Every structure is written in C-alpha cells, then in structure tokens.
Amino acid sequence: LALVVPPAAHAADEGAGQYAVNCIACHGADLAGVEGLGVNLVTSRFVAGQPADALLAFLKAGRLPDDPATVSGRPMPGFGWVP
C-alpha cells in the first residue's frame, strides 16, 4: 500500500524543511526574529506588502546591509537556488 501525499501538502512540507535549514537561525522557529539577526516576519510591513512573486525575487537576490531599502540595516543572504 503506497502513501499518496497531495502535491500542496508536499510543497508545504518542503517549504517548512527549507525554512528549518536556511531561515530559522535568523528568523526563529516562530518567525518572530532573533535579536540582532533576522527581522520578525510576522509583523514585517515589507513581507505583508509584497506579492508572492516579489518575495520570491527578494529571497533569490537577498539584500546587502548598505542597500538603501534595508530598513533594519541587517543583511539578507540571497538564495538564488530557490525555484
């Protein structure tokens, strides 16, 4: 008997796994951010104000600390491998 996982559930699991590997150290398990590292993703006006495609482009490119659009002054590494 094979276990069939719906594609949406698989994508959510994969996303959670990628978050655990690449993001949790700076943004925390609860997305509330880690002081001095990543911003709070739950209350981020930047995150809330972006359509999904713009957030994906941001994740791929990242942001340097001297970028004028950087509100927190914190760098965000780029993850160009994100599909």
PDB file with SEQRES, HELIX, SHEET and CRYST1 records, atoms N, CA, C and O in Angstrom:
SEQRES   1 A   83  LEU ALA LEU VAL VAL PRO PRO ALA ALA HIS ALA ALA ASP          
SEQRES   2 A   83  GLU GLY ALA GLY GLN TYR ALA VAL ASN CYS ILE ALA CYS          
SEQRES   3 A   83  HIS GLY ALA ASP LEU ALA GLY VAL GLU GLY LEU GLY VAL          
SEQRES   4 A   83  ASN LEU VAL THR SER ARG PHE VAL ALA GLY GLN PRO ALA          
SEQRES   5 A   83  ASP ALA LEU LEU ALA PHE LEU LYS ALA GLY ARG LEU PRO          
SEQRES   6 A   83  ASP ASP PRO ALA THR VAL SER GLY ARG PRO MET PRO GLY          
SEQRES   7 A   83  PHE GLY TRP VAL PRO                                          
HELIX    1 AA1 PRO A    7  ASN A   22  1                                  16    
HELIX    2 AA2 ILE A   24  HIS A   27  1                                   4    
HELIX    3 AA3 ARG A   45  ALA A   48  1                                   4    
HELIX    4 AA4 ALA A   52  ALA A   61  1                                  10    
CRYST1    1.000    1.000    1.000  90.00  90.00  90.00 P 1           1          
ATOM      1  N   LEU A   1       0.850  -1.180   0.000  1.00  0.00           N  
ATOM      2  CA  LEU A   1       0.000   0.000   0.000  1.00  0.00           C  
ATOM      3  C   LEU A   1       0.890   1.235   0.000  1.00  0.00           C  
ATOM      4  O   LEU A   1       1.730   1.389   0.886  1.00  0.00           O  
ATOM      5  N   ALA A   2       0.723   2.089  -0.951  1.00  0.00           N  
ATOM      6  CA  ALA A   2       1.539   3.297  -1.072  1.00  0.00           C  
ATOM      7  C   ALA A   2       0.826   4.480  -0.434  1.00  0.00           C  
ATOM      8  O   ALA A   2      -0.395   4.610  -0.514  1.00  0.00           O  
ATOM      9  N   LEU A   3       1.604   5.323   0.190  1.00  0.00           N  
ATOM     10  CA  LEU A   3       1.071   6.549   0.766  1.00  0.00           C  
ATOM     11  C   LEU A   3       1.100   7.620  -0.312  1.00  0.00           C  
ATOM     12  O   LEU A   3       2.150   7.893  -0.894  1.00  0.00           O  
ATOM     13  N   VAL A   4      -0.041   8.223  -0.576  1.00  0.00           N  
ATOM     14  CA  VAL A   4      -0.134   9.277  -1.574  1.00  0.00           C  
ATOM     15  C   VAL A   4      -0.235  10.608  -0.835  1.00  0.00           C  
ATOM     16  O   VAL A   4      -1.151  10.824  -0.042  1.00  0.00           O  
ATOM     17  N   VAL A   5       0.724  11.498  -1.108  1.00  0.00           N  
ATOM     18  CA  VAL A   5       0.741  12.812  -0.480  1.00  0.00           C  
ATOM     19  C   VAL A   5       0.276  13.828  -1.509  1.00  0.00           C  
ATOM     20  O   VAL A   5       0.863  13.933  -2.586  1.00  0.00           O  
ATOM     21  N   PRO A   6      -0.781  14.582  -1.188  1.00  0.00           N  
ATOM     22  CA  PRO A   6      -1.234  15.605  -2.139  1.00  0.00           C  
ATOM     23  C   PRO A   6      -0.114  16.594  -2.428  1.00  0.00           C  
ATOM     24  O   PRO A   6       0.656  16.926  -1.527  1.00  0.00           O  
ATOM     25  N   PRO A   7      -0.003  17.075  -3.675  1.00  0.00           N  
ATOM     26  CA  PRO A   7       1.077  17.997  -4.037  1.00  0.00           C  
ATOM     27  C   PRO A   7       1.164  19.224  -3.128  1.00  0.00           C  
ATOM     28  O   PRO A   7       2.268  19.636  -2.771  1.00  0.00           O  
ATOM     29  N   ALA A   8       0.046  19.810  -2.749  1.00  0.00           N  
ATOM     30  CA  ALA A   8       0.075  21.005  -1.897  1.00  0.00           C  
ATOM     31  C   ALA A   8       0.668  20.685  -0.532  1.00  0.00           C  
ATOM     32  O   ALA A   8       1.436  21.479   0.009  1.00  0.00           O  
ATOM     33  N   ALA A   9       0.322  19.537   0.027  1.00  0.00           N  
ATOM     34  CA  ALA A   9       0.874  19.147   1.331  1.00  0.00           C  
ATOM     35  C   ALA A   9       2.365  18.902   1.213  1.00  0.00           C  
ATOM     36  O   ALA A   9       3.129  19.275   2.104  1.00  0.00           O  
ATOM     37  N   HIS A  10       2.784  18.282   0.130  1.00  0.00           N  
ATOM     38  CA  HIS A  10       4.213  18.033  -0.093  1.00  0.00           C  
ATOM     39  C   HIS A  10       4.970  19.351  -0.212  1.00  0.00           C  
ATOM     40  O   HIS A  10       6.052  19.498   0.358  1.00  0.00           O  
ATOM     41  N   ALA A  11       4.419  20.300  -0.938  1.00  0.00           N  
ATOM     42  CA  ALA A  11       5.070  21.605  -1.103  1.00  0.00           C  
ATOM     43  C   ALA A  11       5.178  22.318   0.231  1.00  0.00           C  
ATOM     44  O   ALA A  11       6.200  22.944   0.513  1.00  0.00           O  
ATOM     45  N   ALA A  12       4.138  22.237   1.062  1.00  0.00           N  
ATOM     46  CA  ALA A  12       4.183  22.881   2.380  1.00  0.00           C  
ATOM     47  C   ALA A  12       5.253  22.225   3.251  1.00  0.00           C  
ATOM     48  O   ALA A  12       5.992  22.922   3.947  1.00  0.00           O  
ATOM     49  N   ASP A  13       5.346  20.902   3.222  1.00  0.00           N  
ATOM     50  CA  ASP A  13       6.370  20.197   3.989  1.00  0.00           C  
ATOM     51  C   ASP A  13       7.760  20.579   3.512  1.00  0.00           C  
ATOM     52  O   ASP A  13       8.662  20.802   4.320  1.00  0.00           O  
ATOM     53  N   GLU A  14       7.931  20.654   2.204  1.00  0.00           N  
ATOM     54  CA  GLU A  14       9.221  21.028   1.647  1.00  0.00           C  
ATOM     55  C   GLU A  14       9.591  22.456   2.046  1.00  0.00           C  
ATOM     56  O   GLU A  14      10.742  22.728   2.386  1.00  0.00           O  
ATOM     57  N   GLY A  15       8.623  23.361   2.006  1.00  0.00           N  
ATOM     58  CA  GLY A  15       8.865  24.745   2.409  1.00  0.00           C  
ATOM     59  C   GLY A  15       9.259  24.839   3.874  1.00  0.00           C  
ATOM     60  O   GLY A  15      10.169  25.589   4.225  1.00  0.00           O  
ATOM     61  N   ALA A  16       8.583  24.085   4.729  1.00  0.00           N  
ATOM     62  CA  ALA A  16       8.914  24.083   6.154  1.00  0.00           C  
ATOM     63  C   ALA A  16      10.317  23.529   6.367  1.00  0.00           C  
ATOM     64  O   ALA A  16      11.061  24.019   7.217  1.00  0.00           O  
ATOM     65  N   GLY A  17      10.671  22.519   5.603  1.00  0.00           N  
ATOM     66  CA  GLY A  17      12.016  21.950   5.708  1.00  0.00           C  
ATOM     67  C   GLY A  17      13.080  22.934   5.266  1.00  0.00           C  
ATOM     68  O   GLY A  17      14.127  23.040   5.904  1.00  0.00           O  
ATOM     69  N   GLN A  18      12.828  23.654   4.186  1.00  0.00           N  
ATOM     70  CA  GLN A  18      13.779  24.661   3.706  1.00  0.00           C  
ATOM     71  C   GLN A  18      13.903  25.801   4.717  1.00  0.00           C  
ATOM     72  O   GLN A  18      14.998  26.318   4.939  1.00  0.00           O  
ATOM     73  N   TYR A  19      12.782  26.193   5.329  1.00  0.00           N  
ATOM     74  CA  TYR A  19      12.824  27.241   6.354  1.00  0.00           C  
ATOM     75  C   TYR A  19      13.691  26.769   7.526  1.00  0.00           C  
ATOM     76  O   TYR A  19      14.518  27.528   8.032  1.00  0.00           O  
ATOM     77  N   ALA A  20      13.506  25.537   7.949  1.00  0.00           N  
ATOM     78  CA  ALA A  20      14.271  24.999   9.081  1.00  0.00           C  
ATOM     79  C   ALA A  20      15.769  24.977   8.786  1.00  0.00           C  
ATOM     80  O   ALA A  20      16.580  25.219   9.679  1.00  0.00           O  
ATOM     81  N   VAL A  21      16.133  24.694   7.561  1.00  0.00           N  
ATOM     82  CA  VAL A  21      17.542  24.611   7.188  1.00  0.00           C  
ATOM     83  C   VAL A  21      18.156  25.988   6.942  1.00  0.00           C  
ATOM     84  O   VAL A  21      19.297  26.228   7.338  1.00  0.00           O  
ATOM     85  N   ASN A  22      17.426  26.891   6.301  1.00  0.00           N  
ATOM     86  CA  ASN A  22      18.017  28.146   5.817  1.00  0.00           C  
ATOM     87  C   ASN A  22      17.616  29.413   6.562  1.00  0.00           C  
ATOM     88  O   ASN A  22      18.324  30.417   6.473  1.00  0.00           O  
ATOM     89  N   CYS A  23      16.517  29.400   7.285  1.00  0.00           N  
ATOM     90  CA  CYS A  23      15.972  30.653   7.808  1.00  0.00           C  
ATOM     91  C   CYS A  23      15.834  30.702   9.326  1.00  0.00           C  
ATOM     92  O   CYS A  23      15.926  31.775   9.923  1.00  0.00           O  
ATOM     93  N   ILE A  24      15.618  29.564   9.942  1.00  0.00           N  
ATOM     94  CA  ILE A  24      15.262  29.511  11.356  1.00  0.00           C  
ATOM     95  C   ILE A  24      16.328  30.126  12.266  1.00  0.00           C  
ATOM     96  O   ILE A  24      15.991  30.683  13.310  1.00  0.00           O  
ATOM     97  N   ALA A  25      17.582  30.036  11.899  1.00  0.00           N  
ATOM     98  CA  ALA A  25      18.655  30.572  12.748  1.00  0.00           C  
ATOM     99  C   ALA A  25      18.533  32.079  12.927  1.00  0.00           C  
ATOM    100  O   ALA A  25      18.884  32.603  13.985  1.00  0.00           O  
ATOM    101  N   CYS A  26      18.045  32.781  11.917  1.00  0.00           N  
ATOM    102  CA  CYS A  26      17.911  34.241  11.995  1.00  0.00           C  
ATOM    103  C   CYS A  26      16.487  34.700  12.291  1.00  0.00           C  
ATOM    104  O   CYS A  26      16.291  35.708  12.970  1.00  0.00           O  
ATOM    105  N   HIS A  27      15.494  33.974  11.790  1.00  0.00           N  
ATOM    106  CA  HIS A  27      14.105  34.411  11.928  1.00  0.00           C  
ATOM    107  C   HIS A  27      13.335  33.649  12.996  1.00  0.00           C  
ATOM    108  O   HIS A  27      12.193  33.997  13.297  1.00  0.00           O  
ATOM    109  N   GLY A  28      13.941  32.614  13.575  1.00  0.00           N  
ATOM    110  CA  GLY A  28      13.325  31.877  14.678  1.00  0.00           C  
ATOM    111  C   GLY A  28      12.264  30.890  14.251  1.00  0.00           C  
ATOM    112  O   GLY A  28      11.684  30.996  13.170  1.00  0.00           O  
ATOM    113  N   ALA A  29      12.023  29.921  15.129  1.00  0.00           N  
ATOM    114  CA  ALA A  29      11.030  28.888  14.852  1.00  0.00           C  
ATOM    115  C   ALA A  29       9.623  29.460  14.772  1.00  0.00           C  
ATOM    116  O   ALA A  29       8.763  28.910  14.084  1.00  0.00           O  
ATOM    117  N   ASP A  30       9.387  30.571  15.478  1.00  0.00           N  
ATOM    118  CA  ASP A  30       8.062  31.186  15.496  1.00  0.00           C  
ATOM    119  C   ASP A  30       7.946  32.381  14.551  1.00  0.00           C  
ATOM    120  O   ASP A  30       6.953  33.108  14.590  1.00  0.00           O  
ATOM    121  N   LEU A  31       8.948  32.589  13.706  1.00  0.00           N  
ATOM    122  CA  LEU A  31       9.006  33.675  12.722  1.00  0.00           C  
ATOM    123  C   LEU A  31       9.144  35.052  13.364  1.00  0.00           C  
ATOM    124  O   LEU A  31       9.059  36.065  12.668  1.00  0.00           O  
ATOM    125  N   ALA A  32       9.355  35.107  14.682  1.00  0.00           N  
ATOM    126  CA  ALA A  32       9.400  36.384  15.410  1.00  0.00           C  
ATOM    127  C   ALA A  32      10.766  37.055  15.346  1.00  0.00           C  
ATOM    128  O   ALA A  32      10.953  38.118  15.939  1.00  0.00           O  
ATOM    129  N   GLY A  33      11.714  36.466  14.650  1.00  0.00           N  
ATOM    130  CA  GLY A  33      13.039  37.056  14.524  1.00  0.00           C  
ATOM    131  C   GLY A  33      13.930  36.722  15.701  1.00  0.00           C  
ATOM    132  O   GLY A  33      13.458  36.364  16.780  1.00  0.00           O  
ATOM    133  N   VAL A  34      15.222  36.845  15.475  1.00  0.00           N  
ATOM    134  CA  VAL A  34      16.232  36.635  16.504  1.00  0.00           C  
ATOM    135  C   VAL A  34      16.954  37.962  16.665  1.00  0.00           C  
ATOM    136  O   VAL A  34      17.476  38.509  15.694  1.00  0.00           O  
ATOM    137  N   GLU A  35      16.987  38.483  17.883  1.00  0.00           N  
ATOM    138  CA  GLU A  35      17.564  39.801  18.130  1.00  0.00           C  
ATOM    139  C   GLU A  35      18.969  39.901  17.538  1.00  0.00           C  
ATOM    140  O   GLU A  35      19.822  39.044  17.769  1.00  0.00           O  
ATOM    141  N   GLY A  36      19.188  40.965  16.774  1.00  0.00           N  
ATOM    142  CA  GLY A  36      20.475  41.207  16.144  1.00  0.00           C  
ATOM    143  C   GLY A  36      20.693  40.442  14.853  1.00  0.00           C  
ATOM    144  O   GLY A  36      21.710  40.628  14.185  1.00  0.00           O  
ATOM    145  N   LEU A  37      19.755  39.590  14.498  1.00  0.00           N  
ATOM    146  CA  LEU A  37      19.897  38.807  13.262  1.00  0.00           C  
ATOM    147  C   LEU A  37      18.731  39.096  12.326  1.00  0.00           C  
ATOM    148  O   LEU A  37      18.718  40.133  11.663  1.00  0.00           O  
ATOM    149  N   GLY A  38      17.763  38.207  12.263  1.00  0.00           N  
ATOM    150  CA  GLY A  38      16.659  38.358  11.321  1.00  0.00           C  
ATOM    151  C   GLY A  38      15.483  39.116  11.909  1.00  0.00           C  
ATOM    152  O   GLY A  38      15.243  39.083  13.116  1.00  0.00           O  
ATOM    153  N   VAL A  39      14.770  39.786  11.055  1.00  0.00           N  
ATOM    154  CA  VAL A  39      13.602  40.559  11.471  1.00  0.00           C  
ATOM    155  C   VAL A  39      12.412  39.642  11.747  1.00  0.00           C  
ATOM    156  O   VAL A  39      12.408  38.478  11.349  1.00  0.00           O  
ATOM    157  N   ASN A  40      11.420  40.174  12.423  1.00  0.00           N  
ATOM    158  CA  ASN A  40      10.178  39.470  12.698  1.00  0.00           C  
ATOM    159  C   ASN A  40       9.388  39.401  11.390  1.00  0.00           C  
ATOM    160  O   ASN A  40       8.990  40.429  10.842  1.00  0.00           O  
ATOM    161  N   LEU A  41       9.170  38.197  10.905  1.00  0.00           N  
ATOM    162  CA  LEU A  41       8.455  38.029   9.638  1.00  0.00           C  
ATOM    163  C   LEU A  41       6.952  38.151   9.806  1.00  0.00           C  
ATOM    164  O   LEU A  41       6.243  38.428   8.839  1.00  0.00           O  
ATOM    165  N   VAL A  42       6.457  37.950  11.017  1.00  0.00           N  
ATOM    166  CA  VAL A  42       5.020  38.043  11.268  1.00  0.00           C  
ATOM    167  C   VAL A  42       4.556  39.489  11.204  1.00  0.00           C  
ATOM    168  O   VAL A  42       3.494  39.776  10.652  1.00  0.00           O  
ATOM    169  N   THR A  43       5.344  40.403  11.765  1.00  0.00           N  
ATOM    170  CA  THR A  43       4.938  41.810  11.824  1.00  0.00           C  
ATOM    171  C   THR A  43       5.604  42.674  10.753  1.00  0.00           C  
ATOM    172  O   THR A  43       5.408  43.890  10.730  1.00  0.00           O  
ATOM    173  N   SER A  44       6.381  42.063   9.875  1.00  0.00           N  
ATOM    174  CA  SER A  44       7.105  42.813   8.849  1.00  0.00           C  
ATOM    175  C   SER A  44       6.160  43.465   7.855  1.00  0.00           C  
ATOM    176  O   SER A  44       5.390  42.785   7.176  1.00  0.00           O  
ATOM    177  N   ARG A  45       6.224  44.793   7.775  1.00  0.00           N  
ATOM    178  CA  ARG A  45       5.427  45.516   6.775  1.00  0.00           C  
ATOM    179  C   ARG A  45       5.938  45.193   5.377  1.00  0.00           C  
ATOM    180  O   ARG A  45       5.160  45.146   4.424  1.00  0.00           O  
ATOM    181  N   PHE A  46       7.240  44.972   5.254  1.00  0.00           N  
ATOM    182  CA  PHE A  46       7.814  44.619   3.956  1.00  0.00           C  
ATOM    183  C   PHE A  46       7.201  43.320   3.446  1.00  0.00           C  
ATOM    184  O   PHE A  46       6.732  43.249   2.309  1.00  0.00           O  
ATOM    185  N   VAL A  47       7.207  42.292   4.297  1.00  0.00           N  
ATOM    186  CA  VAL A  47       6.667  40.987   3.894  1.00  0.00           C  
ATOM    187  C   VAL A  47       5.179  41.108   3.582  1.00  0.00           C  
ATOM    188  O   VAL A  47       4.714  40.584   2.570  1.00  0.00           O  
ATOM    189  N   ALA A  48       4.432  41.792   4.440  1.00  0.00           N  
ATOM    190  CA  ALA A  48       2.986  41.919   4.251  1.00  0.00           C  
ATOM    191  C   ALA A  48       2.639  42.701   2.997  1.00  0.00           C  
ATOM    192  O   ALA A  48       1.582  42.479   2.405  1.00  0.00           O  
ATOM    193  N   GLY A  49       3.512  43.615   2.581  1.00  0.00           N  
ATOM    194  CA  GLY A  49       3.210  44.469   1.445  1.00  0.00           C  
ATOM    195  C   GLY A  49       3.682  43.966   0.103  1.00  0.00           C  
ATOM    196  O   GLY A  49       3.528  44.654  -0.906  1.00  0.00           O  
ATOM    197  N   GLN A  50       4.256  42.775   0.072  1.00  0.00           N  
ATOM    198  CA  GLN A  50       4.798  42.261  -1.178  1.00  0.00           C  
ATOM    199  C   GLN A  50       3.953  41.120  -1.734  1.00  0.00           C  
ATOM    200  O   GLN A  50       3.515  40.254  -0.977  1.00  0.00           O  
ATOM    201  N   PRO A  51       3.721  41.108  -3.029  1.00  0.00           N  
ATOM    202  CA  PRO A  51       3.088  39.924  -3.626  1.00  0.00           C  
ATOM    203  C   PRO A  51       4.085  38.761  -3.605  1.00  0.00           C  
ATOM    204  O   PRO A  51       5.292  38.974  -3.490  1.00  0.00           O  
ATOM    205  N   ALA A  52       3.582  37.558  -3.716  1.00  0.00           N  
ATOM    206  CA  ALA A  52       4.414  36.363  -3.620  1.00  0.00           C  
ATOM    207  C   ALA A  52       5.582  36.381  -4.599  1.00  0.00           C  
ATOM    208  O   ALA A  52       6.688  35.979  -4.238  1.00  0.00           O  
ATOM    209  N   ASP A  53       5.361  36.842  -5.834  1.00  0.00           N  
ATOM    210  CA  ASP A  53       6.448  36.833  -6.811  1.00  0.00           C  
ATOM    211  C   ASP A  53       7.563  37.805  -6.428  1.00  0.00           C  
ATOM    212  O   ASP A  53       8.733  37.536  -6.698  1.00  0.00           O  
ATOM    213  N   ALA A  54       7.215  38.927  -5.805  1.00  0.00           N  
ATOM    214  CA  ALA A  54       8.229  39.888  -5.356  1.00  0.00           C  
ATOM    215  C   ALA A  54       9.022  39.323  -4.175  1.00  0.00           C  
ATOM    216  O   ALA A  54      10.233  39.527  -4.085  1.00  0.00           O  
ATOM    217  N   LEU A  55       8.341  38.613  -3.267  1.00  0.00           N  
ATOM    218  CA  LEU A  55       9.053  37.990  -2.146  1.00  0.00           C  
ATOM    219  C   LEU A  55      10.002  36.909  -2.648  1.00  0.00           C  
ATOM    220  O   LEU A  55      11.114  36.770  -2.139  1.00  0.00           O  
ATOM    221  N   LEU A  56       9.568  36.155  -3.631  1.00  0.00           N  
ATOM    222  CA  LEU A  56      10.431  35.124  -4.204  1.00  0.00           C  
ATOM    223  C   LEU A  56      11.664  35.758  -4.842  1.00  0.00           C  
ATOM    224  O   LEU A  56      12.774  35.255  -4.664  1.00  0.00           O  
ATOM    225  N   ALA A  57      11.491  36.836  -5.568  1.00  0.00           N  
ATOM    226  CA  ALA A  57      12.628  37.537  -6.174  1.00  0.00           C  
ATOM    227  C   ALA A  57      13.567  38.057  -5.085  1.00  0.00           C  
ATOM    228  O   ALA A  57      14.787  37.994  -5.241  1.00  0.00           O  
ATOM    229  N   PHE A  58      13.012  38.569  -3.987  1.00  0.00           N  
ATOM    230  CA  PHE A  58      13.823  39.041  -2.869  1.00  0.00           C  
ATOM    231  C   PHE A  58      14.620  37.897  -2.249  1.00  0.00           C  
ATOM    232  O   PHE A  58      15.808  38.054  -1.968  1.00  0.00           O  
ATOM    233  N   LEU A  59      13.982  36.753  -2.036  1.00  0.00           N  
ATOM    234  CA  LEU A  59      14.684  35.601  -1.467  1.00  0.00           C  
ATOM    235  C   LEU A  59      15.843  35.166  -2.359  1.00  0.00           C  
ATOM    236  O   LEU A  59      16.905  34.786  -1.867  1.00  0.00           O  
ATOM    237  N   LYS A  60      15.636  35.223  -3.650  1.00  0.00           N  
ATOM    238  CA  LYS A  60      16.693  34.818  -4.579  1.00  0.00           C  
ATOM    239  C   LYS A  60      17.860  35.801  -4.579  1.00  0.00           C  
ATOM    240  O   LYS A  60      19.017  35.389  -4.657  1.00  0.00           O  
ATOM    241  N   ALA A  61      17.565  37.096  -4.492  1.00  0.00           N  
ATOM    242  CA  ALA A  61      18.604  38.122  -4.596  1.00  0.00           C  
ATOM    243  C   ALA A  61      19.242  38.474  -3.261  1.00  0.00           C  
ATOM    244  O   ALA A  61      20.447  38.719  -3.200  1.00  0.00           O  
ATOM    245  N   GLY A  62      18.455  38.505  -2.193  1.00  0.00           N  
ATOM    246  CA  GLY A  62      18.970  38.945  -0.898  1.00  0.00           C  
ATOM    247  C   GLY A  62      19.147  40.453  -0.864  1.00  0.00           C  
ATOM    248  O   GLY A  62      18.719  41.164  -1.774  1.00  0.00           O  
ATOM    249  N   ARG A  63      19.791  40.937   0.213  1.00  0.00           N  
ATOM    250  CA  ARG A  63      19.992  42.379   0.343  1.00  0.00           C  
ATOM    251  C   ARG A  63      21.243  42.632   1.176  1.00  0.00           C  
ATOM    252  O   ARG A  63      21.448  42.007   2.217  1.00  0.00           O  
ATOM    253  N   LEU A  64      22.075  43.553   0.705  1.00  0.00           N  
ATOM    254  CA  LEU A  64      23.286  43.937   1.432  1.00  0.00           C  
ATOM    255  C   LEU A  64      22.940  44.960   2.507  1.00  0.00           C  
ATOM    256  O   LEU A  64      21.947  45.674   2.372  1.00  0.00           O  
ATOM    257  N   PRO A  65      23.742  45.049   3.582  1.00  0.00           N  
ATOM    258  CA  PRO A  65      23.424  45.992   4.667  1.00  0.00           C  
ATOM    259  C   PRO A  65      23.408  47.450   4.234  1.00  0.00           C  
ATOM    260  O   PRO A  65      22.703  48.257   4.840  1.00  0.00           O  
ATOM    261  N   ASP A  66      24.163  47.807   3.205  1.00  0.00           N  
ATOM    262  CA  ASP A  66      24.203  49.203   2.775  1.00  0.00           C  
ATOM    263  C   ASP A  66      23.137  49.550   1.729  1.00  0.00           C  
ATOM    264  O   ASP A  66      23.114  50.673   1.225  1.00  0.00           O  
ATOM    265  N   ASP A  67      22.270  48.614   1.403  1.00  0.00           N  
ATOM    266  CA  ASP A  67      21.186  48.863   0.465  1.00  0.00           C  
ATOM    267  C   ASP A  67      20.229  49.887   1.081  1.00  0.00           C  
ATOM    268  O   ASP A  67      19.779  49.687   2.209  1.00  0.00           O  
ATOM    269  N   PRO A  68      19.906  50.969   0.383  1.00  0.00           N  
ATOM    270  CA  PRO A  68      19.028  51.990   0.954  1.00  0.00           C  
ATOM    271  C   PRO A  68      17.641  51.470   1.325  1.00  0.00           C  
ATOM    272  O   PRO A  68      16.950  52.083   2.139  1.00  0.00           O  
ATOM    273  N   ALA A  69      17.232  50.359   0.743  1.00  0.00           N  
ATOM    274  CA  ALA A  69      15.920  49.789   1.070  1.00  0.00           C  
ATOM    275  C   ALA A  69      15.959  48.946   2.341  1.00  0.00           C  
ATOM    276  O   ALA A  69      14.918  48.481   2.805  1.00  0.00           O  
ATOM    277  N   THR A  70      17.138  48.745   2.904  1.00  0.00           N  
ATOM    278  CA  THR A  70      17.266  47.937   4.109  1.00  0.00           C  
ATOM    279  C   THR A  70      16.846  48.757   5.319  1.00  0.00           C  
ATOM    280  O   THR A  70      17.573  49.648   5.757  1.00  0.00           O  
ATOM    281  N   VAL A  71      15.690  48.458   5.847  1.00  0.00           N  
ATOM    282  CA  VAL A  71      15.159  49.186   6.995  1.00  0.00           C  
ATOM    283  C   VAL A  71      15.927  48.815   8.255  1.00  0.00           C  
ATOM    284  O   VAL A  71      16.261  49.686   9.058  1.00  0.00           O  
ATOM    285  N   SER A  72      16.202  47.552   8.429  1.00  0.00           N  
ATOM    286  CA  SER A  72      16.830  47.085   9.660  1.00  0.00           C  
ATOM    287  C   SER A  72      18.338  47.252   9.663  1.00  0.00           C  
ATOM    288  O   SER A  72      18.959  47.161  10.722  1.00  0.00           O  
ATOM    289  N   GLY A  73      18.949  47.495   8.500  1.00  0.00           N  
ATOM    290  CA  GLY A  73      20.398  47.551   8.423  1.00  0.00           C  
ATOM    291  C   GLY A  73      21.035  46.174   8.469  1.00  0.00           C  
ATOM    292  O   GLY A  73      22.258  46.047   8.510  1.00  0.00           O  
ATOM    293  N   ARG A  74      20.207  45.154   8.461  1.00  0.00           N  
ATOM    294  CA  ARG A  74      20.698  43.776   8.521  1.00  0.00           C  
ATOM    295  C   ARG A  74      20.735  43.182   7.118  1.00  0.00           C  
ATOM    296  O   ARG A  74      19.809  43.370   6.329  1.00  0.00           O  
ATOM    297  N   PRO A  75      21.807  42.470   6.818  1.00  0.00           N  
ATOM    298  CA  PRO A  75      21.865  41.827   5.502  1.00  0.00           C  
ATOM    299  C   PRO A  75      20.920  40.651   5.430  1.00  0.00           C  
ATOM    300  O   PRO A  75      20.544  40.069   6.447  1.00  0.00           O  
ATOM    301  N   MET A  76      20.547  40.314   4.228  1.00  0.00           N  
ATOM    302  CA  MET A  76      19.727  39.130   3.970  1.00  0.00           C  
ATOM    303  C   MET A  76      20.434  38.385   2.858  1.00  0.00           C  
ATOM    304  O   MET A  76      20.520  38.882   1.735  1.00  0.00           O  
ATOM    305  N   PRO A  77      20.955  37.169   3.162  1.00  0.00           N  
ATOM    306  CA  PRO A  77      21.629  36.436   2.109  1.00  0.00           C  
ATOM    307  C   PRO A  77      20.654  36.066   0.991  1.00  0.00           C  
ATOM    308  O   PRO A  77      19.461  35.871   1.224  1.00  0.00           O  
ATOM    309  N   GLY A  78      21.180  35.976  -0.205  1.00  0.00           N  
ATOM    310  CA  GLY A  78      20.370  35.551  -1.338  1.00  0.00           C  
ATOM    311  C   GLY A  78      20.374  34.042  -1.445  1.00  0.00           C  
ATOM    312  O   GLY A  78      21.384  33.393  -1.171  1.00  0.00           O  
ATOM    313  N   PHE A  79      19.255  33.491  -1.839  1.00  0.00           N  
ATOM    314  CA  PHE A  79      19.127  32.060  -2.053  1.00  0.00           C  
ATOM    315  C   PHE A  79      18.745  31.854  -3.511  1.00  0.00           C  
ATOM    316  O   PHE A  79      17.608  31.506  -3.828  1.00  0.00           O  
ATOM    317  N   GLY A  80      19.727  32.078  -4.405  1.00  0.00           N  
ATOM    318  CA  GLY A  80      19.484  32.009  -5.841  1.00  0.00           C  
ATOM    319  C   GLY A  80      19.005  30.666  -6.335  1.00  0.00           C  
ATOM    320  O   GLY A  80      18.466  30.575  -7.438  1.00  0.00           O  
ATOM    321  N   TRP A  81      19.184  29.629  -5.556  1.00  0.00           N  
ATOM    322  CA  TRP A  81      18.779  28.288  -5.956  1.00  0.00           C  
ATOM    323  C   TRP A  81      17.291  28.041  -5.735  1.00  0.00           C  
ATOM    324  O   TRP A  81      16.772  27.016  -6.176  1.00  0.00           O  
ATOM    325  N   VAL A  82      16.585  28.966  -5.057  1.00  0.00           N  
ATOM    326  CA  VAL A  82      15.162  28.774  -4.794  1.00  0.00           C  
ATOM    327  C   VAL A  82      14.420  28.717  -6.132  1.00  0.00           C  
ATOM    328  O   VAL A  82      14.595  29.594  -6.979  1.00  0.00           O  
ATOM    329  N   PRO A  83      13.588  27.682  -6.323  1.00  0.00           N  
ATOM    330  CA  PRO A  83      12.891  27.564  -7.619  1.00  0.00           C  
ATOM    331  C   PRO A  83      11.830  28.630  -7.814  1.00  0.00           C  
ATOM    332  O   PRO A  83      11.166  28.656  -8.850  1.00  0.00           O  
TER     333      PRO A  83                                                      
END                                                                             
